[in-house]
Amino acid sequence: MESRSPSYKGHRYPAEVISHCVWLYFRFPLSFREVEELMPQRGVLVSHETVRRWCATFGQACANGLRRRRPRSGDEWHLDEVFVRINGELKYLWRAVDAGGNVLGVLVQSRRGEAVARRFFRRVMKKTRAVPRVVVTDKLRSYGAAHREVMPCVEHRRSKYLNNRAENSHQPTRRRERAMKGFRSAGAAQRFLSAFSGISGPCPAAVRGTHA
């Protein structure tokens, strides 16, 4: 459940150290080894393998904690989908942002049909616990069909020229994708991007607060 705080019980490093390493990895285009190299400046010796395990275990929990501390999402949602290459195969990355550019949800899928669009609408509504006033998409037909079924009372604007917010929100992912030299699997991409989308601007103190 997103409402749960991560448990650091059984880890010999303080929660603040673990949270800071996780924040560094997801916030900046750093490798696990580069995080390892930065930590001695804080008097902490930790291996890159330990950092990797921490990110896998606590990345999503830290992202959820940061999201809880942000203002409520706006009621204008922008949705878009782009290709991502995963282990040599093309997949679709679906993304929803509000008018302020805050990421509301991401979903990695092999297709972009109506069934996936419906699933994505419901996923974002469940995650935000909200229904938007208006959704803005490109002219992909799947959006229209899913909109009529899932949220028929919500205004739907369809135009590629109105959807720059969603399109621009893909840029940080593209930069990180290049730095990581791609994703190895769809599951790994989903896990990384779900945490990555939630860990952006807030300072490390905000991340440390996720376990309070």
N, C-alpha and C positions, 0 to 999 in steps of 0.2 A: 504494500500500500504506500502511496506517495506521502501520506501523513506521518509515517514513521520516521524517526531520526535514526541515523546509522549507529550501530553498536560497535564500539572499538574494543570491547572486552576481549582479552586474550592476546592483544597486540602489545609488544613491549615498548613501542614508540608512543609518545603522547599523541592524543587526538589532533592537537594543533599542527604537529609535524606531518601527520598523514594527510590532513585536509589541505595543507599548504602544497604538498607535492602533487596532489590530485589537481588542485586549482592551477598550478603552474603548467602541468601537462596539457590540460584541456583549454586553458586560456591563451596560451602562446604556442607557436609552431615549434615545439621542442620535442626531441626524442626522449625516451626513458633514460638513456645514457646522459643526455644533456641536463636533465633534472638532477641526476646523480651528481654531476659535476658542479652544479650550482649550490647544493645543500651544504657543503663544507663551509661556505661563507657564513652560514648560520650555526656553525658548530655541530652539524649533523652529518654523520657518515652512514650512508644507506646505499644499497646496491640497486642497479637499474632493474633487476628482476623483482626486487621488493616493490619498487615504484610501480612496475607493471601490474603486480598483484593488487596493490592498493587501488589503482585506477579501475581495474576490472571489478573490484568489490565495492568501492565507495563512490565511483564516478556518478552514477545515476542518483544516488542518495544526496550527494552534494548539490547536484543540479536541481533536484526537487526542493532542497532547503532554500536555495537562492530564489527559486520561483515564488515560494511562499512569501518571501520578503519584498517582492515587487508589487507595484500597484496592480489592481485588477485589470485584466486584459480589456482592450477596447472592443466596441461592438461592431466594428467594421473589419471583416476578415478578408485577407487576400490569399488565394490559393494558387499554387503553380506546381508543375512537375518538370523535371529535367532528367536527362540520361546520366547515369554513372556507370563506369566500367568496373566490374567486380570480378576479379580472377579471369579476366579476358572476355567476360560476357556483359552485354548491356542490360542494365536494370533501370528502373524508374525510381527517382527520389521525389516523393510528394512532400510539400511543405506548406504550412499555413502560418501567416503572420498577421498581427493586427496593424492598424494604421500607423502606430508608432514604430513598427519594425520588430516588435517583440515576437519571437518564435513561439507559436502556440502548439505545434506538433510536427513531427516528421514521420514518414513511413517509406520503407524501402520495399518495392514489389517488382515482380517480373513483368507485370502488365499495367495498363492504364485504362481499363474498361470501366463500365458502369458499376460493377460489383465492388471494385477497388475504391472507386470514388465514394460510394455509399459507406464503405467501411471507414474511409478516411474522415468523412463528415462526422460519423458517429464517434470515432476515436477522439477527435478534437473536442467535440461537445462534452464527452465524458471527462476528458482531461481538464478542461477549463470550467466544467460545471456551469456552462452558460450557453445561451442561444444568441447568435449575432443579430444585429438589426439589418445588416446587409452583407452579402458575400460578393467578392469581386474575383472573377476568373478569366482565363482566356476563352476561346471559343470551342474548346474540346467538348464534343457532344456529351461525353460521360458526365460532365459536371451538371449539365442541365437536367438529365434524367435522374441523377442522384438527388439533386436539389428538390425536384418535384416530389420525390418520395420521402426524403428525410426531413426537410424543413420547408414545406410548401408556402408557409406564411412569411418567410424571410425574403426580402428583396434580393434579386440576383442580377448583377451587372456583368455583362460579358463583353470584354474588349481587351485586346492585348496592350492597348495604349494606357489603360487605367491600372495595369497590374505591375507597374515598375517596382513597387515595394517588395512583392514576392520574388520577382526575378532578381532584384539586387541582393536579396537575402541569401541567395545561393553562392555569392562570391566568396565569403569566408570558408565555406565548405570546399569550394574548388581549390583555394589556396592550401588548405590543410590536406586535401586529397593528394595534391602534387608533392607536398612535403613528406607525406607518408608513403608515397609511390603506390597509391591505390589501396583498396580494401581487399582482403583475402576471401571474404565470404559475405553473403547478404546479412546473416545474423550479426557478424562482427561490425558491419557498417551500421546496422540499426542501433546496436548498443552504443557504439562510439558517438554517432550523430545525435542520439537522444540526450546523452550527457553533454556533448559539445554545444548543442543549441541552448542549453540552460546555463552554461558557465561562460559568461562573456565579460561584461564590464565591471562587476562588483569587486571590491578590494578583498584581500585575503581574510580580513577580519570578518567579513560577511560569511565567508565559507566556514571559518572556525565556529561561527555561531550556529551552524547547522546541527551540531551535536549537543547543543546546550539544552 
